Amino acid sequence: MEDTAAHRVAPGSPPAGPGVRTRRRLVAASLVSSIGDGMYVPLTMLFVHSLTGLSLTSIGAGLTVAGLCALAFMPAAGVLIDRFSGRQVLIGVLALRAVGFAAYPLARSYPAFLAVALVVAVGMWASAPGQHALIGEIARGAERDRLLAWDRSLRNAGMGFGSLAAAAMLAWNGRAGFLGAAMALAMLFAVAAVLVSRIPAVHREPRPPRTRSGAQPPQGAPGGYRQVLADRPYLLITAANFLIAFGYTAQAIALPVFLTRDVGLPDALAGGVFALNTVLVATLGVPVARLTLRGRRTRTAAFGAFVFALSFAAFAALPHLLGGRPAGLLVAVLAVAVLYTAGELVHSAPSQSLSVQAAPDRLRGRYLATYQLSWSACRTIAPVLLGFLLDAEPWHLWTVLALLVLTGAAILLYAERVLPVPVVRSAPAPAGVRAVR
C-alpha cells in the first residue's frame, strides 16, 4: 500500500501492514527522540542548574513535583489518544517537549522553572503510550511485535548515543554548552514530531466495543476507564509489570552504588556495565525478540523475570566470591551484567507486546496509559525503596528485588489462564476458543 494517503479500515477488518516509508519514519522518530532522552536524563540536575541558576535542592523538589503532576495527567493522555489517535497525541507531546526545552533558558524564576519542568515531564510520560498506541494503529499481529521490538532496540541505541553526547556537553564551556544542549534538544524533538506527522493516519470507522469473546456487551456495560478497571486480565499483566519494573530501575539507581561501594569496582569501570547493557540491548533486541515472540508471551516474559532473579543472586554473591581481589573482578562483574541483560532481552519484547495486544482498539489509549502508570509508579517509588535497601545489608537489596520480579513472573503465569489466545500467542486463535488453559 502506498504511504502517500491515509489508510481507511473497514469495520471489523485489520489494517494492512505499514509500508516501508511508514516504518522508516516511525523508527527514525524513535531514534531521534531517544537521542534527546539520552542527552537529558543523565544531566537533568546539572542542565537545569546551569540554565536557571536555582539551587540543586529547589531543582530536585521542583522536578519531583512536576513528575508527580505529570503522573496525574496520564489518565487524560489515555482519553486524548482514544479521542484523537496515538499519532496525533504523539505529535503533540513531542512538540510540547521541543517547546519546553526551548523555554528552559528563559526560566529565570522558580514559578517559570516549575511551569517548564511540568511541560517537559508531561511530554516525557505521555510519549510512551502515544508511541505504542501509534504502533497498535498501524500494525497487527506479528508485524506489530516486530515494530515494538525495533522501537525498543532503537531507543536503547539512541539513549546510548545521547549519553555520549551528554558527556561531551560536560566538557564544553559552562553555560554555553548547556544552552547548546537546550537548543539541540528542542530541535531533536521538533524533528521527531515532524517525522511522526508524515506517518499516514489510519482512519477506523466507529464501532461499539466488544467483549473478549467477540460478542456485543450488554446494555449498561462499563466503558472508558471503568472498562479498564473491570478488565482483570489486563490489570494482572499491569501489576506484574509494576513488580518486574523494579528489576529495570535497579540498574540506574542501585547497581552503580553497589558495584563501587560493596564490590570495590572503580567508578570509571562501573559505567562500563551500563554501556555493555546498552550495546547488547541495542544490537540483540530485535533478533532476540524474534525468538521470544514465537512462544507464549506470558511464559517467555515470566522466564525473563526468572533470569533477572538469577542475576540478582549472582550480584549478591559477587563480594563474597571474589573477596575484594582485583584479579578477575571486572570479568566477573561483566559476566553477571550479561546475565542481567539476558533477562531484560527475554522479558522486554513479550511483556511489551502483551500490553499492546491485550488493549482493545476502541480504548487502546486508556489501556496503555494505565499500563504506563505501572512504569511511572515504579520509577517514583524505586529511589526511596532502593535507597533504603542500599543502607541495609547488600543481600537485602538483591533478595527483595528477586522476590519482586519472581512475584511478577507468577502473576504473568496466572494471567495466561484468563487472557485470550491471540494475546498470549502470535498465531491466530482457533474459532470459539477464548483463552489458553
Disulfide bonds with the S-S distance in Angstrom:
none
